Amino acid sequence: MIEALFGSKTRVKLLHLFLNNPDKSFYVREITRTIEEQINSVRRELSNMLKVGLISSKESDNKLYYMAEKKYKYFNELRSIFDDNFEHNSSHFIEKVSSRQNVKQPIANRSNLAILTKMNGLKLVILSGSFVENPKSEIDVFIVGNPVKSKIENAFLEIEKLEKREIAYTVMPYDEFYYRLSIRDRFITDILDGDREIILDKENLFK
């Protein structure tokens, strides 16, 4: 469930509201009626979303209005999750999930991934999924950082040639990873709590 992924039912409802109405502003009472959640819960999540820059606020007619912040760094990425009609064309968040046909054998040669440990812009690289036989994760390689899109794509084309199979990978910007880690995002915890192997950790996050 998407509520588990983002850690809070109220947060999910707020994201749906703002991201599907990016040109509209709402005041607190209006929000609570619209999403049918308790005002304290709504205020708490609004405060959190303001802090990370997901939304902005303005005062008008003695009321405080909230609206989606279109300049937020990952606005398009989040819309791609919460708006079914939004085209998935983000240049920052790259996700590729393979159509594997019961391929579960672990990788035999870690040197096939050496190219990733030498690439600029990567902070963290974790092996998961079929590489370590983690059934909870559909991702084989989880990457945190801001690599050049063309370089990461070419790197995985080379890795897939060496592995002779398709590899499912995700690249996530560091700021987004840190936020999703802090809210115990289900996608992140499925990778970190299951079998995994860290092959690069420049920030010593898991030292």
C-alpha positions as CSV (number, residue, x, y, z in Angstrom):
1,M,0.0,0.0,0.0
2,I,1.2,3.5,-0.8
3,E,0.4,4.6,2.8
4,A,3.0,2.1,4.0
5,L,5.5,3.5,1.5
6,F,5.2,7.1,2.7
7,G,4.6,6.3,6.3
8,S,1.4,8.2,7.0
9,K,-2.1,8.0,5.6
10,T,-2.6,11.8,6.2
11,R,0.6,12.6,4.4
12,V,-0.4,10.5,1.4
13,K,-3.8,12.2,1.2
14,L,-2.1,15.6,1.4
15,L,0.3,14.7,-1.4
16,H,-2.6,13.6,-3.5
17,L,-4.5,16.8,-2.8
18,F,-1.6,19.2,-3.5
19,L,0.0,17.3,-6.4
20,N,-3.3,16.8,-8.3
21,N,-4.2,20.5,-7.7
22,P,-0.9,22.3,-8.3
23,D,-2.5,25.6,-9.1
24,K,-4.9,25.7,-6.2
25,S,-4.4,26.8,-2.6
26,F,-6.2,25.5,0.5
27,Y,-6.7,26.6,4.1
28,V,-6.6,24.1,7.0
29,R,-10.3,23.6,7.6
30,E,-10.9,23.1,3.9
31,I,-8.1,20.5,3.8
32,T,-9.4,18.6,6.8
33,R,-12.9,18.4,5.3
34,T,-11.5,17.4,1.9
35,I,-9.3,14.6,3.0
36,E,-11.4,13.7,6.1
37,E,-8.5,13.6,8.6
38,Q,-8.1,15.1,12.1
39,I,-6.9,18.7,12.2
40,N,-4.0,18.0,14.5
41,S,-2.7,15.3,12.1
42,V,-3.1,17.7,9.2
43,R,-1.3,20.5,10.9
44,R,1.6,18.2,11.8
45,E,2.0,17.0,8.3
46,L,1.7,20.5,6.8
47,S,4.4,21.6,9.1
48,N,6.7,18.8,8.0
49,M,6.0,19.4,4.3
50,L,6.7,23.1,4.7
51,K,10.1,22.3,6.3
52,V,11.2,20.2,3.4
53,G,9.8,22.6,0.8
54,L,7.1,20.4,-0.7
55,I,4.5,23.1,-0.1
56,S,4.4,26.8,0.5
57,S,2.0,29.1,2.3
58,K,0.5,32.5,2.1
59,E,-1.9,34.6,4.1
60,S,-5.1,36.0,2.6
61,D,-8.3,37.4,4.2
62,N,-6.9,36.4,7.7
63,K,-6.5,32.8,6.6
64,L,-3.3,30.9,6.0
65,Y,-3.4,29.1,2.6
66,Y,-1.2,26.2,1.5
67,M,-0.3,25.2,-2.0
68,A,2.1,22.8,-3.8
69,E,5.6,24.3,-4.3
70,K,6.3,23.8,-8.0
71,K,9.9,24.8,-7.6
72,Y,10.5,22.0,-5.1
73,K,13.5,20.0,-6.5
74,Y,11.5,16.7,-6.7
75,F,8.1,18.1,-7.6
76,N,7.9,16.2,-10.9
77,E,9.1,13.0,-9.4
78,L,6.4,13.1,-6.7
79,R,3.7,14.0,-9.2
80,S,4.7,11.0,-11.3
81,I,3.8,8.9,-8.2
82,F,0.6,10.6,-7.2
83,D,-0.8,11.7,-10.5
84,D,-1.8,8.9,-12.8
85,N,-2.0,11.3,-15.8
86,F,1.4,12.8,-15.3
87,E,4.1,11.6,-17.8
88,H,7.0,9.9,-16.1
89,N,9.8,11.9,-17.6
90,S,11.9,13.0,-14.6
91,S,15.6,13.6,-15.3
92,H,16.5,13.3,-11.6
93,F,14.8,10.1,-10.5
94,I,15.6,7.1,-12.8
95,E,13.8,3.9,-12.1
96,K,14.1,0.8,-14.2
97,V,12.3,-2.4,-13.1
98,S,13.0,-5.4,-15.3
99,S,10.6,-8.0,-16.5
100,R,12.6,-10.8,-15.0
101,Q,11.3,-14.3,-15.6
102,N,12.1,-15.9,-12.2
103,V,15.8,-15.0,-12.4
104,K,16.9,-15.4,-8.8
105,Q,20.5,-16.6,-9.1
106,P,23.0,-14.3,-7.2
107,I,25.6,-12.4,-9.2
108,A,28.7,-14.5,-9.6
109,N,31.3,-11.8,-10.2
110,R,31.3,-8.5,-8.2
111,S,33.9,-7.1,-10.6
112,N,31.0,-6.7,-13.1
113,L,29.9,-3.8,-11.0
114,A,33.3,-2.2,-10.6
115,I,32.3,0.6,-13.0
116,L,29.8,1.9,-10.4
117,T,32.3,2.3,-7.6
118,K,34.4,4.5,-9.8
119,M,31.6,6.7,-11.2
120,N,31.4,10.4,-10.2
121,G,28.3,11.5,-8.4
122,L,27.5,8.3,-6.5
123,K,27.3,8.3,-2.7
124,L,25.8,4.8,-2.0
125,V,25.4,1.6,-4.0
126,I,23.6,-1.3,-2.5
127,L,23.0,-4.8,-4.0
128,S,19.6,-6.2,-3.4
129,G,16.9,-8.3,-5.1
130,S,18.2,-11.2,-7.1
131,F,21.9,-10.3,-6.4
132,V,21.5,-11.3,-2.8
133,E,18.2,-13.3,-3.0
134,N,16.2,-10.7,-1.2
135,P,12.5,-11.5,-2.2
136,K,11.2,-8.3,-0.6
137,S,13.0,-6.1,-3.1
138,E,12.3,-5.9,-6.8
139,I,15.4,-3.8,-7.2
140,D,18.8,-5.4,-7.9
141,V,20.9,-2.3,-7.5
142,F,20.0,0.7,-5.4
143,I,22.0,3.8,-6.0
144,V,22.0,7.1,-4.1
145,G,23.6,10.2,-5.8
146,N,23.3,12.4,-8.8
147,P,25.2,10.8,-11.7
148,V,24.9,11.9,-15.3
149,K,21.9,10.1,-16.6
150,S,23.6,8.9,-19.9
151,K,26.6,7.6,-18.0
152,I,24.5,5.5,-15.5
153,E,22.4,4.1,-18.4
154,N,25.5,3.2,-20.4
155,A,27.1,1.6,-17.3
156,F,24.1,-0.7,-16.8
157,L,24.0,-1.6,-20.5
158,E,27.6,-2.8,-20.0
159,I,26.8,-4.6,-16.7
160,E,23.8,-6.4,-18.4
161,K,26.1,-7.6,-21.2
162,L,28.5,-9.0,-18.6
163,E,25.6,-10.6,-16.6
164,K,23.8,-11.8,-19.7
165,R,20.5,-10.6,-18.1
166,E,18.5,-7.5,-17.4
167,I,19.2,-5.7,-14.2
168,A,16.6,-3.7,-12.2
169,Y,18.0,-0.6,-10.7
170,T,17.0,2.7,-9.2
171,V,18.9,6.0,-8.8
172,M,17.7,8.3,-6.1
173,P,19.0,11.8,-5.2
174,Y,20.7,12.0,-1.8
175,D,18.2,14.6,-0.4
176,E,15.2,12.4,-1.3
177,F,16.9,9.3,0.1
178,Y,17.6,11.0,3.4
179,Y,14.0,12.2,3.7
180,R,12.5,8.9,2.8
181,L,14.9,7.1,5.2
182,S,13.8,9.5,8.0
183,I,10.1,8.6,7.5
184,R,10.8,4.9,7.3
185,D,9.7,4.7,3.6
186,R,8.7,1.1,2.9
187,F,10.6,1.0,-0.4
188,I,13.8,2.0,1.5
189,T,13.3,-0.3,4.5
190,D,12.6,-3.3,2.3
191,I,16.0,-2.8,0.8
192,L,17.9,-2.0,4.0
193,D,16.1,-4.4,6.4
194,G,16.5,-7.4,4.0
195,D,19.5,-9.2,2.7
196,R,21.8,-6.6,1.0
197,E,25.4,-5.9,0.2
198,I,26.9,-2.4,0.2
199,I,29.6,-2.0,-2.4
200,L,30.0,1.8,-2.1
201,D,29.3,4.1,0.9
202,K,31.2,7.4,0.4
203,E,29.3,9.1,3.2
204,N,29.9,6.3,5.7
205,L,26.1,6.1,6.3
206,F,26.3,2.5,7.3
207,K,29.8,2.3,8.9
